[in-house]
Amino acid sequence: MLEQKLTGSCGAIILGVDLAHMSNADFSFVLSKLEDNGVLYFPDQDLDIDSFRALGHRFGELEKHQIVDGMEDYPEVIKVHKPASESASFGVGWHSDNSFQKEPSMASMLYAKIVPPFGGDTVFANQVQAYEGLSAKMKELVDGLNAVHSASSAYQTEGAKKKFAKETAITYSWGDSILSEVIHPVVRVHQPSGKKALFVNEMFTLRFEGMSPSESRPILDYLTHHATRPEFCCRLKWQANGLAIWDNGLVQHYAVDDYQAFERLMYRITVKGQKPVGLR
């Protein structure tokens, strides 16, 4: 296998591997490169739903999304379909997948089948470098903070209402998890590497524990903007049959909505994670 770095901050393309038929040695290589790079892209993969699910199981237990409807026969697989002439509305905004859960998703996989001729990239930001880039005084502050995460804002927009009404290609089902709040450390210790990473995002982080929203907002705004500075990012251009895997404890991501005229079809799986571990 051959590794090609996407940028100096994060991301790599892995060539020469068939994900449907990986040896144990190949899988160990992939795991090590995922820890090194945060996100990996594998072009030219030949997967059906069963082999896609089998690949996910190698990383851990697959999870059914608490809000987004999965496929009827494969509830842990989300068909991420954007018809032509519609705006993208899924994953548009900086986030770490399912950080509103008590146990956020460890890894996510996205497999592309139909892609636009241009546009529709996904941008990733290295949260280990984001933490390392903070001043000593800011680290001293955030090391002891916890933050409140919730799906309440992201899943109550006008676009979300249409999804709950089953009027769109991607549909939602209402659940108690939408309005619930969970507490996570602002700085998490990545398992098993021990790397320290920021763990706040624009989509799901509401405020700091023990602070009001107005007290939290200036610091939270600073952290979320800092965490996605260009020097921490890589931009992934999709091709049909390409597959990306990323570690939600190391990176956050943003789906770019710039291909309204074109159809895009992908399939997504997330791997169950554990409750984030903080520094204190």
C-alpha positions as CSV (number, residue, x, y, z in Angstrom):
1,M,0.0,0.0,0.0
2,L,1.0,3.6,-0.7
3,E,0.3,6.6,1.4
4,Q,-0.1,10.1,-0.3
5,K,-0.5,13.0,2.1
6,L,-3.3,15.4,1.3
7,T,-1.8,18.3,3.3
8,G,0.7,19.0,6.0
9,S,-2.1,19.0,8.7
10,C,-4.2,16.0,8.1
11,G,-5.6,13.5,5.5
12,A,-4.0,10.9,3.3
13,I,-5.0,8.9,0.2
14,I,-4.2,5.2,0.5
15,L,-3.5,3.4,-2.8
16,G,-3.2,-0.3,-3.5
17,V,-5.7,-1.8,-1.1
18,D,-9.0,-3.6,-1.6
19,L,-11.0,-2.8,1.4
20,A,-13.4,-5.7,0.8
21,H,-10.5,-8.2,1.1
22,M,-8.0,-6.7,3.5
23,S,-5.6,-9.0,5.3
24,N,-5.0,-8.5,9.0
25,A,-1.7,-6.9,8.2
26,D,-3.4,-4.5,5.8
27,F,-6.0,-3.6,8.4
28,S,-3.3,-2.8,11.0
29,F,-1.6,-0.5,8.4
30,V,-4.9,1.3,7.8
31,L,-5.5,1.7,11.6
32,S,-2.0,3.2,12.1
33,K,-2.5,5.6,9.2
34,L,-5.9,6.7,10.5
35,E,-4.3,7.6,13.8
36,D,-1.6,9.5,12.0
37,N,-3.8,11.4,9.6
38,G,-7.3,11.6,11.1
39,V,-9.0,10.9,7.7
40,L,-8.1,8.4,5.0
41,Y,-9.4,8.3,1.4
42,F,-9.5,5.1,-0.7
43,P,-10.2,5.5,-4.4
44,D,-11.6,2.9,-6.7
45,Q,-13.3,0.6,-4.2
46,D,-15.8,-2.1,-5.2
47,L,-18.3,-2.5,-2.4
48,D,-21.9,-3.6,-2.1
49,I,-23.9,-2.9,1.1
50,D,-22.9,-6.2,2.7
51,S,-19.2,-5.7,2.1
52,F,-19.5,-2.0,3.2
53,R,-21.1,-3.2,6.5
54,A,-18.5,-5.9,6.9
55,L,-15.8,-3.3,6.6
56,G,-17.4,-1.2,9.2
57,H,-17.6,-4.1,11.6
58,R,-13.8,-4.5,11.4
59,F,-13.6,-1.1,13.2
60,G,-16.2,-1.9,15.8
61,E,-19.9,-2.1,16.5
62,L,-22.1,-0.3,14.0
63,E,-24.7,2.1,15.3
64,K,-28.1,3.1,14.1
65,H,-28.5,6.9,14.0
66,Q,-30.8,8.2,16.7
67,I,-32.5,10.7,14.3
68,V,-31.7,10.1,10.6
69,D,-33.5,7.2,9.0
70,G,-31.3,4.3,7.8
71,M,-32.1,2.0,4.9
72,E,-35.1,-0.3,5.5
73,D,-33.1,-3.5,5.3
74,Y,-29.9,-2.0,6.7
75,P,-30.9,0.5,9.5
76,E,-27.3,1.2,10.4
77,V,-26.6,2.4,6.8
78,I,-27.7,5.9,5.8
79,K,-28.4,6.5,2.1
80,V,-27.1,10.1,1.7
81,H,-28.9,11.2,-1.5
82,K,-29.1,14.7,-2.8
83,P,-31.2,15.0,-5.9
84,A,-30.3,17.4,-8.7
85,S,-31.6,21.0,-8.3
86,E,-31.7,20.8,-4.5
87,S,-29.3,22.3,-2.0
88,A,-27.3,19.9,0.2
89,S,-28.6,19.9,3.7
90,F,-26.9,17.0,5.5
91,G,-23.7,17.6,7.4
92,V,-23.5,21.2,6.1
93,G,-21.7,22.9,8.9
94,W,-18.7,22.1,11.1
95,H,-19.3,19.2,13.4
96,S,-18.0,16.0,14.9
97,D,-20.4,13.2,14.1
98,N,-23.0,12.7,16.8
99,S,-21.2,14.6,19.5
100,F,-24.8,15.1,21.0
101,Q,-24.7,11.4,22.1
102,K,-23.4,10.3,25.4
103,E,-21.1,8.0,23.4
104,P,-20.2,9.9,20.2
105,S,-19.4,8.0,17.1
106,M,-15.8,6.8,17.0
107,A,-15.3,6.5,13.3
108,S,-17.4,7.4,10.2
109,M,-17.3,6.0,6.7
110,L,-18.7,7.5,3.6
111,Y,-18.8,5.7,0.3
112,A,-19.5,7.6,-2.9
113,K,-21.5,6.2,-5.8
114,I,-22.7,9.2,-7.8
115,V,-20.7,12.5,-7.5
116,P,-21.1,15.9,-9.2
117,P,-18.6,16.9,-11.9
118,F,-17.3,19.5,-9.5
119,G,-18.1,20.7,-6.0
120,G,-19.4,18.7,-3.1
121,D,-16.0,18.4,-1.3
122,T,-15.7,17.6,2.4
123,V,-13.3,19.7,4.5
124,F,-11.6,18.2,7.6
125,A,-9.9,20.0,10.4
126,N,-7.2,18.5,12.7
127,Q,-8.3,19.0,16.3
128,V,-5.0,17.8,17.8
129,Q,-3.2,20.6,16.0
130,A,-6.0,23.0,17.0
131,Y,-5.4,22.3,20.6
132,E,-1.7,22.5,20.2
133,G,-2.1,25.9,18.5
134,L,-3.7,27.5,21.6
135,S,-1.8,29.8,23.9
136,A,-0.6,28.4,27.2
137,K,-3.2,30.6,29.1
138,M,-6.1,29.4,26.8
139,K,-5.0,25.8,27.4
140,E,-5.0,26.4,31.1
141,L,-8.6,27.6,30.8
142,V,-10.1,24.9,28.5
143,D,-8.3,22.0,30.1
144,G,-10.7,22.2,33.0
145,L,-13.9,23.0,31.1
146,N,-16.8,20.7,30.1
147,A,-19.3,21.6,27.4
148,V,-22.9,21.0,26.8
149,H,-23.7,19.2,23.5
150,S,-27.2,18.8,22.0
151,A,-29.0,18.2,18.7
152,S,-31.7,20.7,19.5
153,S,-30.5,23.5,17.3
154,A,-29.3,21.4,14.3
155,Y,-32.4,19.3,14.0
156,Q,-35.1,22.0,14.4
157,T,-34.4,24.1,11.3
158,E,-36.9,24.6,8.5
159,G,-35.0,22.0,6.4
160,A,-35.1,19.5,9.3
161,K,-38.9,20.0,9.5
162,K,-39.3,18.8,5.9
163,K,-37.2,15.7,6.7
164,F,-39.3,14.9,9.7
165,A,-42.3,15.2,7.4
166,K,-40.7,12.6,5.1
167,E,-40.8,15.1,2.2
168,T,-37.1,14.8,1.2
169,A,-34.6,12.2,0.0
170,I,-33.1,11.9,3.5
171,T,-35.7,11.6,6.2
172,Y,-35.6,12.0,10.0
173,S,-37.6,10.4,12.9
174,W,-38.3,12.4,16.1
175,G,-36.7,11.1,19.2
176,D,-36.0,12.1,22.8
177,S,-32.3,12.5,21.9
178,I,-33.0,15.7,19.9
179,L,-33.8,17.8,23.0
180,S,-31.5,16.0,25.5
181,E,-28.2,17.5,26.6
182,V,-24.9,15.7,27.3
183,I,-21.7,16.9,28.9
184,H,-18.3,16.3,27.3
185,P,-14.8,17.6,28.1
186,V,-13.7,20.5,25.9
187,V,-10.3,18.8,25.6
188,R,-10.6,15.0,25.0
189,V,-7.8,12.5,25.3
190,H,-7.9,10.4,22.1
191,Q,-8.0,6.7,22.8
192,P,-5.7,4.8,22.4
193,S,-3.1,7.3,21.2
194,G,-3.3,9.7,24.2
195,K,-3.3,12.7,21.9
196,K,-5.1,15.8,23.2
197,A,-7.7,17.3,20.9
198,L,-10.3,20.0,21.1
199,F,-13.8,18.7,21.2
200,V,-16.3,21.6,20.5
201,N,-18.1,22.3,17.3
202,E,-20.5,24.8,15.8
203,M,-23.3,22.4,15.1
204,F,-23.8,20.6,18.5
205,T,-21.9,22.5,21.2
206,L,-24.3,24.9,23.0
207,R,-22.4,26.3,26.0
208,F,-19.9,25.5,28.8
209,E,-21.1,23.6,31.9
210,G,-21.7,26.0,34.7
211,M,-21.9,29.0,32.4
212,S,-24.8,30.8,30.8
213,P,-25.0,30.9,27.0
214,S,-24.0,34.6,27.0
215,E,-21.0,33.9,29.2
216,S,-20.0,30.9,27.0
217,R,-20.5,32.5,23.6
218,P,-17.3,34.7,23.3
219,I,-15.0,31.8,24.2
220,L,-16.9,29.2,22.3
221,D,-16.9,31.4,19.2
222,Y,-13.2,31.8,19.5
223,L,-12.6,28.1,19.9
224,T,-14.8,26.9,17.1
225,H,-13.3,29.5,14.7
226,H,-9.8,28.7,15.8
227,A,-10.4,24.9,15.4
228,T,-11.1,25.3,11.7
229,R,-8.3,27.6,10.7
230,P,-7.1,26.8,7.2
231,E,-3.7,25.6,8.4
232,F,-5.4,22.8,10.3
233,C,-7.5,21.6,7.3
234,C,-7.5,19.4,4.3
235,R,-10.1,19.4,1.5
236,L,-11.2,16.0,0.0
237,K,-12.5,15.9,-3.6
238,W,-14.7,12.9,-4.1
239,Q,-14.7,10.5,-7.0
240,A,-17.3,7.7,-7.7
241,N,-16.4,4.6,-5.8
242,G,-14.1,6.5,-3.4
243,L,-14.4,5.8,0.3
244,A,-13.4,8.0,3.2
245,I,-12.9,6.9,6.9
246,W,-12.3,9.5,9.6
247,D,-11.8,9.5,13.4
248,N,-14.2,11.8,15.1
249,G,-11.9,12.1,18.1
250,L,-9.1,13.6,15.9
251,V,-11.0,15.7,13.2
252,Q,-14.2,17.5,12.6
253,H,-15.6,18.1,9.2
254,Y,-17.8,20.2,6.9
255,A,-19.8,19.2,3.9
256,V,-19.6,21.9,1.3
257,D,-22.9,22.9,-0.4
258,D,-21.8,24.1,-3.8
259,Y,-23.3,21.6,-6.3
260,Q,-27.0,22.4,-6.4
261,A,-27.5,21.5,-10.0
262,F,-26.1,18.0,-9.6
263,E,-27.1,14.7,-8.0
264,R,-24.9,13.1,-5.4
265,L,-25.4,9.6,-3.8
266,M,-23.3,8.2,-1.0
267,Y,-23.7,5.7,1.8
268,R,-22.7,6.3,5.4
269,I,-21.8,4.1,8.4
270,T,-20.8,5.2,11.8
271,V,-18.9,3.1,14.4
272,K,-20.0,3.2,18.0
273,G,-17.6,5.1,20.3
274,Q,-17.1,5.5,24.0
275,K,-17.7,8.4,26.4
276,P,-14.9,10.9,25.8
277,V,-12.2,11.1,28.4
278,G,-11.0,14.5,29.5
279,L,-7.8,15.7,31.1
280,R,-9.3,16.0,34.6
